[in-house]
Amino acid sequence: MIIFKSIKWKNILSTGDVWTEISFVRSKSTLIVGENGAGKSTILDALCFALFGRPFRKINKSQLINSINKKGLLVEVEFSVGKKKYSIKRGIKPNLFEIYSDGEMINQS
């Protein structure tokens, strides 16, 4: 089973050049609620981009980049599968894709 620990991002969609971070370890489950435009879908877009290299919604990857800064999109997600801990860092402008397993970078190919 995958247990998500945290996700953080910056310069994605309407969020700027300051990290937004959500921790999923405060309780056994996490409920995300909010008004329209509060950023609920942004969380899904950030998570899907980190894991799969594309947003959750049907938008182009280039549309994920903050339209004011136009660079520096970065998403980091931490999770565990069994006893192994993983971390993924993915970005646009500059392009970045790194996967770590128990703190060691693994072969990206």
FIVOSE-326071 format. One record per residue: x, y, z of N, C-alpha, C in turn; residue number from 1; residue in one letter. Coordinates in nm, 3 decimals. Layout:
BEGIN
{{X, Y, Z}, {X, Y, Z}, {X, Y, Z}, NUM, a} ...
***
This chain:
BEGIN
{{0.083, -0.116, 0.000}, {0.000, 0.000, 0.000}, {0.089, 0.125, 0.000}, 1, m} {{0.046, 0.227, -0.074}, {0.117, 0.354, -0.080}, {0.065, 0.444, 0.032}, 2, i} {{0.158, 0.496, 0.110}, {0.124, 0.591, 0.217}, {0.192, 0.723, 0.182}, 3, i} {{0.113, 0.824, 0.147}, {0.170, 0.955, 0.115}, {0.207, 1.027, 0.243}, 4, f} {{0.327, 1.085, 0.246}, {0.377, 1.158, 0.362}, {0.354, 1.308, 0.345}, 5, k} {{0.395, 1.361, 0.228}, {0.380, 1.505, 0.206}, {0.391, 1.536, 0.057}, 6, s} {{0.341, 1.653, 0.024}, {0.359, 1.708, -0.110}, {0.382, 1.857, -0.094}, 7, i} {{0.473, 1.909, -0.175}, {0.493, 2.053, -0.175}, {0.522, 2.098, -0.318}, 8, k} {{0.485, 2.224, -0.347}, {0.501, 2.275, -0.482}, {0.517, 2.426, -0.479}, 9, w} {{0.568, 2.478, -0.591}, {0.575, 2.622, -0.612}, {0.568, 2.650, -0.762}, 10, k} {{0.520, 2.769, -0.795}, {0.506, 2.816, -0.933}, {0.421, 2.724, -1.020}, 11, n} {{0.320, 2.662, -0.960}, {0.227, 2.582, -1.036}, {0.092, 2.653, -1.036}, 12, i} {{0.037, 2.671, -1.155}, {-0.091, 2.739, -1.175}, {-0.090, 2.875, -1.106}, 13, l} {{-0.181, 2.900, -1.012}, {-0.190, 3.033, -0.951}, {-0.102, 3.049, -0.828}, 14, s} {{-0.029, 2.945, -0.788}, {0.060, 2.959, -0.673}, {0.193, 3.016, -0.719}, 15, t} {{0.253, 3.099, -0.638}, {0.375, 3.169, -0.676}, {0.502, 3.099, -0.634}, 16, g} {{0.607, 3.179, -0.615}, {0.742, 3.129, -0.591}, {0.768, 3.103, -0.442}, 17, d} {{0.664, 3.066, -0.368}, {0.676, 3.030, -0.227}, {0.620, 2.889, -0.214}, 18, v} {{0.688, 2.805, -0.139}, {0.644, 2.667, -0.123}, {0.508, 2.659, -0.056}, 19, w} {{0.422, 2.575, -0.112}, {0.297, 2.534, -0.048}, {0.317, 2.388, -0.012}, 20, t} {{0.296, 2.354, 0.115}, {0.321, 2.217, 0.159}, {0.202, 2.161, 0.236}, 21, e} {{0.172, 2.034, 0.207}, {0.067, 1.963, 0.278}, {0.128, 1.836, 0.336}, 22, i} {{0.108, 1.816, 0.465}, {0.154, 1.696, 0.532}, {0.035, 1.602, 0.549}, 23, s} {{0.056, 1.475, 0.516}, {-0.050, 1.376, 0.527}, {-0.029, 1.282, 0.645}, 24, f} {{0.059, 1.316, 0.738}, {0.091, 1.225, 0.848}, {0.030, 1.266, 0.981}, 25, v} {{-0.051, 1.368, 0.982}, {-0.111, 1.413, 1.107}, {-0.219, 1.318, 1.157}, 26, r} {{-0.284, 1.249, 1.065}, {-0.388, 1.153, 1.103}, {-0.391, 1.041, 0.999}, 27, s} {{-0.470, 0.938, 1.024}, {-0.475, 0.823, 0.934}, {-0.535, 0.856, 0.798}, 28, k} {{-0.623, 0.955, 0.793}, {-0.684, 0.994, 0.666}, {-0.685, 1.146, 0.656}, 29, s} {{-0.695, 1.194, 0.533}, {-0.694, 1.338, 0.508}, {-0.813, 1.373, 0.420}, 30, t} {{-0.890, 1.471, 0.459}, {-1.002, 1.522, 0.382}, {-0.966, 1.662, 0.336}, 31, l} {{-0.981, 1.686, 0.208}, {-0.948, 1.817, 0.152}, {-1.078, 1.882, 0.107}, 32, i} {{-1.110, 1.994, 0.169}, {-1.232, 2.068, 0.135}, {-1.196, 2.214, 0.116}, 33, v} {{-1.281, 2.286, 0.043}, {-1.257, 2.428, 0.024}, {-1.353, 2.486, -0.077}, 34, g} {{-1.358, 2.617, -0.080}, {-1.440, 2.689, -0.177}, {-1.388, 2.666, -0.319}, 35, e} {{-1.470, 2.698, -0.418}, {-1.423, 2.695, -0.556}, {-1.304, 2.789, -0.570}, 36, n} {{-1.202, 2.743, -0.637}, {-1.083, 2.825, -0.657}, {-0.985, 2.824, -0.541}, 37, g} {{-1.010, 2.740, -0.441}, {-0.922, 2.738, -0.323}, {-0.794, 2.657, -0.346}, 38, a} {{-0.790, 2.571, -0.449}, {-0.668, 2.496, -0.479}, {-0.679, 2.345, -0.464}, 39, g} {{-0.799, 2.293, -0.448}, {-0.815, 2.147, -0.433}, {-0.765, 2.074, -0.557}, 40, k} {{-0.804, 2.120, -0.674}, {-0.760, 2.055, -0.798}, {-0.612, 2.077, -0.824}, 41, s} {{-0.558, 2.186, -0.774}, {-0.414, 2.212, -0.787}, {-0.335, 2.104, -0.715}, 42, t} {{-0.385, 2.057, -0.602}, {-0.318, 1.949, -0.529}, {-0.312, 1.824, -0.617}, 43, i} {{-0.423, 1.790, -0.680}, {-0.426, 1.673, -0.770}, {-0.335, 1.692, -0.890}, 44, l} {{-0.336, 1.813, -0.949}, {-0.247, 1.840, -1.062}, {-0.101, 1.826, -1.021}, 45, d} {{-0.066, 1.878, -0.904}, {0.073, 1.869, -0.856}, {0.112, 1.724, -0.831}, 46, a} {{0.025, 1.647, -0.768}, {0.053, 1.506, -0.740}, {0.069, 1.426, -0.868}, 47, l} {{-0.022, 1.442, -0.962}, {-0.013, 1.369, -1.089}, {0.110, 1.411, -1.169}, 48, c} {{0.141, 1.540, -1.166}, {0.261, 1.585, -1.236}, {0.387, 1.522, -1.176}, 49, f} {{0.396, 1.519, -1.044}, {0.513, 1.460, -0.979}, {0.526, 1.312, -1.013}, 50, a} {{0.415, 1.240, -1.008}, {0.419, 1.095, -1.028}, {0.424, 1.053, -1.174}, 51, l} {{0.350, 1.124, -1.261}, {0.333, 1.078, -1.399}, {0.381, 1.175, -1.505}, 52, f} {{0.421, 1.296, -1.465}, {0.471, 1.393, -1.562}, {0.363, 1.466, -1.639}, 53, g} {{0.240, 1.460, -1.590}, {0.130, 1.532, -1.655}, {0.027, 1.571, -1.550}, 54, r} {{-0.051, 1.677, -1.578}, {-0.152, 1.720, -1.480}, {-0.270, 1.624, -1.474}, 55, p} {{-0.347, 1.634, -1.367}, {-0.467, 1.553, -1.350}, {-0.576, 1.598, -1.448}, 56, f} {{-0.594, 1.730, -1.460}, {-0.696, 1.785, -1.550}, {-0.648, 1.781, -1.695}, 57, r} {{-0.742, 1.800, -1.785}, {-0.709, 1.798, -1.928}, {-0.657, 1.933, -1.971}, 58, k} {{-0.537, 1.965, -1.925}, {-0.467, 2.086, -1.968}, {-0.327, 2.044, -2.011}, 59, i} {{-0.266, 2.127, -2.094}, {-0.129, 2.099, -2.137}, {-0.033, 2.117, -2.021}, 60, n} {{0.075, 2.039, -2.026}, {0.176, 2.049, -1.921}, {0.231, 2.191, -1.911}, 61, k} {{0.245, 2.259, -2.024}, {0.299, 2.395, -2.022}, {0.205, 2.493, -1.952}, 62, s} {{0.076, 2.460, -1.943}, {-0.019, 2.546, -1.874}, {-0.007, 2.536, -1.722}, 63, q} {{0.067, 2.439, -1.672}, {0.088, 2.425, -1.528}, {0.176, 2.536, -1.471}, 64, l} {{0.266, 2.589, -1.553}, {0.362, 2.689, -1.505}, {0.289, 2.819, -1.471}, 65, i} {{0.321, 2.876, -1.355}, {0.264, 3.003, -1.314}, {0.280, 3.106, -1.425}, 66, n} {{0.170, 3.170, -1.465}, {0.172, 3.260, -1.581}, {0.244, 3.392, -1.555}, 67, s} {{0.270, 3.425, -1.430}, {0.343, 3.548, -1.400}, {0.493, 3.520, -1.396}, 68, i} {{0.536, 3.417, -1.322}, {0.678, 3.385, -1.311}, {0.731, 3.315, -1.435}, 69, n} {{0.649, 3.231, -1.498}, {0.683, 3.160, -1.621}, {0.805, 3.070, -1.610}, 70, k} {{0.843, 3.033, -1.488}, {0.956, 2.943, -1.468}, {0.954, 2.893, -1.324}, 71, k} {{1.039, 2.797, -1.297}, {1.062, 2.752, -1.160}, {0.955, 2.661, -1.102}, 72, g} {{0.874, 2.596, -1.188}, {0.774, 2.502, -1.136}, {0.848, 2.384, -1.075}, 73, l} {{0.816, 2.351, -0.951}, {0.879, 2.239, -0.884}, {0.779, 2.173, -0.791}, 74, l} {{0.773, 2.040, -0.798}, {0.685, 1.961, -0.711}, {0.769, 1.852, -0.646}, 75, v} {{0.751, 1.831, -0.517}, {0.818, 1.724, -0.445}, {0.714, 1.645, -0.368}, 76, e} {{0.717, 1.515, -0.381}, {0.623, 1.429, -0.310}, {0.701, 1.319, -0.238}, 77, v} {{0.661, 1.290, -0.115}, {0.724, 1.184, -0.037}, {0.618, 1.082, 0.001}, 78, e} {{0.653, 0.954, -0.013}, {0.560, 0.847, 0.021}, {0.638, 0.722, 0.053}, 79, f} {{0.568, 0.624, 0.108}, {0.633, 0.496, 0.138}, {0.547, 0.384, 0.080}, 80, s} {{0.616, 0.277, 0.045}, {0.552, 0.154, 0.001}, {0.614, 0.044, 0.087}, 81, v} {{0.536, -0.010, 0.179}, {0.593, -0.104, 0.275}, {0.695, -0.032, 0.361}, 82, g} {{0.815, -0.087, 0.368}, {0.921, -0.026, 0.449}, {1.011, 0.068, 0.369}, 83, k} {{0.991, 0.075, 0.236}, {1.074, 0.162, 0.152}, {1.015, 0.302, 0.146}, 84, k} {{1.102, 0.402, 0.157}, {1.061, 0.542, 0.148}, {1.106, 0.598, 0.014}, 85, k} {{1.018, 0.672, -0.050}, {1.045, 0.730, -0.181}, {1.024, 0.880, -0.178}, 86, y} {{1.098, 0.947, -0.264}, {1.083, 1.090, -0.284}, {1.098, 1.117, -0.433}, 87, s} {{1.007, 1.196, -0.488}, {1.014, 1.233, -0.630}, {1.018, 1.385, -0.638}, 88, i} {{1.110, 1.436, -0.719}, {1.119, 1.579, -0.747}, {1.106, 1.595, -0.898}, 89, k} {{1.010, 1.679, -0.939}, {0.990, 1.702, -1.083}, {0.964, 1.850, -1.105}, 90, r} {{1.025, 1.904, -1.210}, {1.009, 2.046, -1.238}, {1.009, 2.079, -1.385}, 91, g} {{0.967, 2.202, -1.413}, {0.968, 2.258, -1.548}, {1.035, 2.395, -1.539}, 92, i} {{1.123, 2.421, -1.635}, {1.195, 2.550, -1.645}, {1.264, 2.586, -1.515}, 93, k} {{1.362, 2.514, -1.472}, {1.435, 2.410, -1.545}, {1.368, 2.272, -1.532}, 94, p} {{1.391, 2.189, -1.633}, {1.340, 2.053, -1.630}, {1.417, 1.973, -1.526}, 95, n} {{1.342, 1.898, -1.446}, {1.402, 1.819, -1.339}, {1.318, 1.694, -1.320}, 96, l} {{1.384, 1.581, -1.301}, {1.315, 1.458, -1.265}, {1.412, 1.372, -1.187}, 97, f} {{1.385, 1.356, -1.058}, {1.470, 1.276, -0.971}, {1.383, 1.187, -0.884}, 98, e} {{1.422, 1.062, -0.872}, {1.353, 0.967, -0.784}, {1.454, 0.914, -0.683}, 99, i} {{1.416, 0.917, -0.557}, {1.502, 0.867, -0.450}, {1.431, 0.752, -0.379}, 100, y} {{1.507, 0.650, -0.347}, {1.457, 0.537, -0.269}, {1.545, 0.526, -0.144}, 101, s} {{1.484, 0.542, -0.030}, {1.556, 0.542, 0.099}, {1.674, 0.637, 0.097}, 102, d} {{1.652, 0.757, 0.038}, {1.753, 0.861, 0.036}, {1.857, 0.852, -0.074}, 103, g} {{1.858, 0.744, -0.153}, {1.954, 0.726, -0.262}, {1.885, 0.749, -0.395}, 104, e} {{1.945, 0.833, -0.480}, {1.888, 0.856, -0.613}, {1.897, 0.726, -0.693}, 105, m} {{1.786, 0.689, -0.757}, {1.787, 0.568, -0.838}, {1.801, 0.603, -0.985}, 106, i} {{1.841, 0.508, -1.065}, {1.863, 0.527, -1.207}, {1.734, 0.580, -1.271}, 107, n} {{1.742, 0.695, -1.335}, {1.623, 0.759, -1.391}, {1.569, 0.690, -1.516}, 108, q} {{1.649, 0.610, -1.582}, {1.598, 0.541, -1.702}, {1.506, 0.428, -1.662}, 109, s} 
***
